[in-house]
């Protein structure tokens, strides 16, 4: 049996072609091609004979030639914002599972939240004639979305919708997730809450702010019950945002974050300020990445089925590859509250505010 295409059992180097199979079998190239393509024009015993020779010689179909015949490359482009973040890694794993079961393979790009990198990667994917693109867009006005739409390649957005253009979307129900986090803190008695919401040019941020305002209105609470602070999605961004929040609002008894990495940064900043969690201040994250459950972090958070998110996006993409007809779909995945050790009822706000103003260590 041949181990690779570099050299066949007869000592010849190079890729094994249909002509090689024709010479080895004594059959016409057209017969070989029809047999390997599974067409009914070839008898079953002949097909098995050809397949045995192809396996012996190590024949593999040339992908470009196959794509020219079928119009499909069986490649999918997937762009994430930060591949080092385990949240995105889990989404990729979920999408990959579904695609590979259906004979498709992923081309993965990392944008680092940069619009120009996103746009260049999309161009690269289109040049490679991918069958579909899955995209975490950089911002609500991403130029990449129009570029993909004009190409006719199926597009599934993940989490973030475009401000003006309508597309298939698979995402977390951020409105519900925000309400769950707020309800958790409200039921504990918190009435002075900081919210590190994420980037200001994001539809997700808009959803979170709208959910917060709706929640406060239903509770009859003043808008200033929750104060917002925009920040990027990283540990350092969470650390700096926490310092800004407490510098301007020293009476806060709880802080919510847009994702768990920001929450870890928040915990670091609180520790540096001498504040104990949850005795002095409570913290709630979002996503439930593996780090969140570590004993020294023990973060109360909103769990997102990250792998399920990728699986749902992949299934929708395959549906669009099969047929691009029908109206666009929006699929939202419900999150759930995971209570750990960073939340508790608040201490007296006046006592906390005085202590923080004086820089007291606890």
Secondary structure by P-SEA (a helix, b strand, c coil): cccccccccccccccccaaaaaaaccccaaaaaaaaaccccccaaaaaaaaaaaaaacccccaaaaaaacccccbbbbbbcccccaaaaaaaaaaaaaaaaacbbbbcccccccaaaaaaaaaaaaaacccbbbbcccccccaaaaaaaaaccbbbbccccccccccbbbbcaaaaaaaaaaaaaaaacccbbbbbccccccaaaaaaaaaaaaaaaaaccccccbbbbbbcccaaaaaaaaaaaaaacccccbbbbccaaaaaaaaaaaaaacccccccbbbbbccccccccccccccbbbbbaaaaaaaaaaaaaaaaaacccccbbbbbbbbbbbbcccccccccaaaaaaaaaacccc
